[in-house]
Amino acid sequence: MRYQHVDLRAIGYELAPHVVTSADLERRLAPVYRKLGMPPGQIEMLTGVRERRFWEEGDGQSMADHAAVAAGRALTAADVSPEQIGMLLYGGVCRDNLEPATACAVADALGIGGSVIVHDVSNACLGVMNGVFQVANAIELGQITAGLVVSCESARPIVDLTIQRMLDHPDLDTVRLAMATMTGGSGAAALVLTDRATGGDSPRHQVVGGVIRGAPQHHRLSRWGPDSGTPPSAAQVMDTDAARTMQEGVKLGVATYRAFMQEVGWPVGGPDRVICHQVGAPHRISVMESMGLDLSRDFCTFAYLGNIGTVSLPVTAAIAQQRGVLQPGQRVGFFGIGSGLNCLMLGIQW
């Protein structure tokens, strides 16, 4: 996909306030570690995640509430009014209800209605990236002039449930499948995209194009949902075969990157900067090295924010911009590989 008329105007975000270290989680897992003879420090050693953030318990706020805060900040930064938005998509794994769409609650909070497309997009950690592609396509086709992609993730509930499951079943296989869950963090993000002709004083970042590839034969490598008993219970379970997910994900990422470079027509050297979905240290090294990209081009936040699912990539990009890592004129790659397996890569002329 190539785009001639699409700009990324702004990214807004909200970080959860409660910092939880990996040491905090491991103190709760001490009985499991003692039984299995595991020394402390496993989470950070295996993933590179030192801490993550959780929303406060019982704060009375929904996923839509936090997503609306991030969206309001993005709209202000983009100099775009709610009335201009023709499409609002919510891409989070975490949603307030099975129905209606969480996007509807966000739209209501922002005063967006009438002639507007409002719905949720679900695709594991890539829902926001899928939403960006959908909005960009609609802008390129002239269906809308501005769109908003929002998300909020909350890792506390599934982390708490997973810790209890490890305490109840303190065996190596349970710990192996649960370790990736321990990296989960919480936050909210929103991106505003517009037609190039849309007015406003905010900076513009040209969306050049992108590529989507899938390997759905690997959809069993990770799951988050009700347990698989007969009948299934309401208890949520999250299991990830991290080693195989990384192995197959890297293969898919390399194939997608080759197609991406051909599609966007960038020089052989590739993007100047890369913002990836934030999984952890081993994944980062494997992906970048397999694509032949120097680690110095990548900007990461997983060490102190963990894996915030769909929110990770946009929050990391926003922080990179705030810190001056992303500079005007740079070729920037937004790269995401998620459970399913799916891979999405987007090129932006910053």
GICOR-V722581 format. One record per residue. RES is the residue in three letters. PSI is psi as a letter, one per 40 degrees, with the letter a starting at -180 (999 if undefined). OMEGA is omega as a letter, one per 40 degrees, with the letter a starting at -180 (999 if undefined). D_LAST is the distance of its C-alpha to the last C-alpha in whole Angstrom. Layout:
# GICOR-V722581
[[RES PSI OMEGA D_LAST] [RES PSI OMEGA D_LAST]]
This chain:
# GICOR-V722581
[[MET h i 18] [ARG i a 16] [TYR i i 14] [GLN e a 14] [HIS e a 15] [VAL h i 12] [ASP h i 10] [LEU h a 9] [ARG d a 10] [ALA i i 11] [ILE h i 13] [GLY i a 17] [TYR i i 19] [GLU h i 22] [LEU i i 24] [ALA i a 28] [PRO d a 30] [HIS h a 32] [VAL h i 31] [VAL h a 33] [THR i i 34] [SER d i 35] [ALA d i 38] [ASP d a 39] [LEU d a 38] [GLU d i 40] [ARG d i 43] [ARG d a 44] [LEU e a 44] [ALA d i 46] [PRO d i 49] [VAL d a 47] [TYR d a 46] [ARG d a 50] [LYS d a 51] [LEU e a 49] [GLY f a 49] [MET h i 46] [PRO i i 45] [PRO i i 42] [GLY e a 39] [GLN d a 38] [ILE d a 35] [GLU d a 33] [MET d a 34] [LEU d a 33] [THR d a 30] [GLY e a 29] [VAL h a 29] [ARG d i 30] [GLU i i 30] [ARG i a 28] [ARG i i 29] [PHE i i 31] [TRP i i 32] [GLU i i 35] [GLU h i 38] [GLY f i 40] [ASP e i 37] [GLY e a 38] [GLN i a 34] [SER i i 33] [MET d a 30] [ALA d i 29] [ASP d a 30] [HIS d i 27] [ALA d i 25] [ALA d i 25] [VAL d i 25] [ALA d a 21] [ALA d i 21] [GLY d i 22] [ARG d i 20] [ALA d i 17] [LEU d i 19] [THR d a 19] [ALA d a 16] [ALA e a 15] [ASP f i 18] [VAL h a 19] [SER i i 23] [PRO d a 24] [GLU d a 26] [GLN e a 23] [ILE h i 22] [GLY e i 24] [MET h i 23] [LEU h a 23] [LEU h i 23] [TYR h a 24] [GLY e a 23] [GLY i i 25] [VAL d i 28] [CYS h i 30] [ARG i a 31] [ASP d a 34] [ASN i i 36] [LEU d i 37] [GLU i e 37] [PRO i i 36] [ALA h i 32] [THR d i 31] [ALA d a 28] [CYS d i 31] [ALA d i 32] [VAL d i 28] [ALA d i 28] [ASP d a 32] [ALA d a 30] [LEU e a 28] [GLY f i 30] [ILE h i 28] [GLY a i 31] [GLY b a 32] [SER g a 31] [VAL i i 28] [ILE h a 28] [VAL h i 28] [HIS i i 28] [ASP i i 28] [VAL h a 26] [SER h i 27] [ASN f a 26] [ALA b a 27] [CYS e a 24] [LEU e a 21] [GLY d i 22] [VAL d i 19] [MET d i 17] [ASN d i 20] [GLY d i 20] [VAL d i 16] [PHE d a 17] [GLN d i 20] [VAL d i 18] [ALA d i 16] [ASN d a 19] [ALA d i 21] [ILE d a 19] [GLU d i 18] [LEU e i 22] [GLY e a 23] [GLN d i 24] [ILE i i 22] [THR e i 20] [ALA i i 19] [GLY i a 19] [LEU h i 19] [VAL h a 19] [VAL i i 21] [SER i i 23] [CYS h i 25] [GLU i i 27] [SER h a 30] [ALA e a 31] [ARG d a 34] [PRO d a 37] [ILE d i 36] [VAL d i 36] [ASP d i 39] [LEU d a 41] [THR d i 40] [ILE d i 41] [GLN d i 45] [ARG d i 45] [MET d i 44] [LEU d i 47] [ASP d a 49] [HIS g a 49] [PRO g i 48] [ASP i a 48] [LEU d a 46] [ASP d i 44] [THR d i 43] [VAL d a 42] [ARG d a 40] [LEU e a 39] [ALA e a 38] [MET d a 36] [ALA d i 32] [THR d a 33] [MET e i 34] [THR e a 30] [GLY h i 29] [GLY a a 28] [SER i i 27] [GLY i i 24] [ALA i a 23] [ALA i i 19] [ALA i i 18] [LEU h i 15] [VAL h i 15] [LEU i a 13] [THR i i 15] [ASP i a 16] [ARG d a 14] [ALA e a 17] [THR h a 18] [GLY a a 18] [GLY i a 17] [ASP e a 16] [SER i i 13] [PRO i a 9] [ARG h i 8] [HIS h a 5] [GLN h i 7] [VAL h a 9] [VAL d a 10] [GLY a a 13] [GLY i a 15] [VAL i i 18] [ILE h i 21] [ARG i a 24] [GLY i i 27] [ALA g a 30] [PRO e i 32] [GLN e a 35] [HIS f a 34] [HIS e a 34] [ARG e a 37] [LEU d i 35] [SER i i 34] [ARG i i 35] [TRP h a 35] [GLY a i 38] [PRO i i 41] [ASP i a 44] [SER f i 45] [GLY i i 49] [THR h e 51] [PRO i i 51] [PRO i i 47] [SER i i 47] [ALA e a 45] [ALA h a 44] [GLN h i 40] [VAL h i 40] [MET h i 36] [ASP h i 37] [THR h i 35] [ASP g a 36] [ALA d a 33] [ALA d a 34] [ARG d i 34] [THR d i 31] [MET d a 29] [GLN d a 31] [GLU d i 30] [GLY d i 27] [VAL d i 26] [LYS d a 28] [LEU d i 26] [GLY d i 23] [VAL d i 23] [ALA d i 24] [THR d a 21] [TYR d i 19] [ARG d i 21] [ALA d i 21] [PHE d a 17] [MET d i 17] [GLN d a 19] [GLU d a 18] [VAL e i 14] [GLY f i 16] [TRP i i 14] [PRO i a 16] [VAL d a 18] [GLY e i 17] [GLY a a 14] [PRO i i 11] [ASP d i 10] [ARG i i 10] [VAL h i 12] [ILE h a 12] [CYS i i 16] [HIS h a 18] [GLN g a 21] [VAL d a 24] [GLY i a 25] [ALA d a 26] [PRO d i 28] [HIS d a 25] [ARG d a 22] [ILE d a 24] [SER d a 26] [VAL d a 22] [MET d a 20] [GLU d a 24] [SER d i 25] [MET e i 21] [GLY f a 22] [LEU h i 19] [ASP h a 19] [LEU d a 19] [SER e i 18] [ARG e a 14] [ASP i i 15] [PHE h a 15] [CYS i a 18] [THR e a 20] [PHE d a 23] [ALA d a 25] [TYR e i 25] [LEU e a 24] [GLY a i 26] [ASN h a 25] [ILE f i 24] [GLY b a 24] [THR e a 21] [VAL d a 20] [SER d a 19] [LEU d a 16] [PRO d i 14] [VAL d i 16] [THR d i 15] [ALA d a 11] [ALA d i 12] [ILE d i 14] [ALA d i 12] [GLN d a 10] [GLN d a 13] [ARG e i 14] [GLY e i 12] [VAL d i 11] [LEU h a 7] [GLN i i 7] [PRO h i 5] [GLY e i 5] [GLN i i 5] [ARG h a 6] [VAL h i 7] [GLY h i 10] [PHE h a 11] [PHE h i 15] [GLY h i 18] [ILE h a 22] [GLY i a 25] [SER i i 28] [GLY d e 30] [LEU i i 28] [ASN i i 25] [CYS h i 22] [LEU h i 18] [MET h a 15] [LEU h i 12] [GLY h a 9] [ILE h i 6] [GLN h a 4] [TRP 999 999 0]]
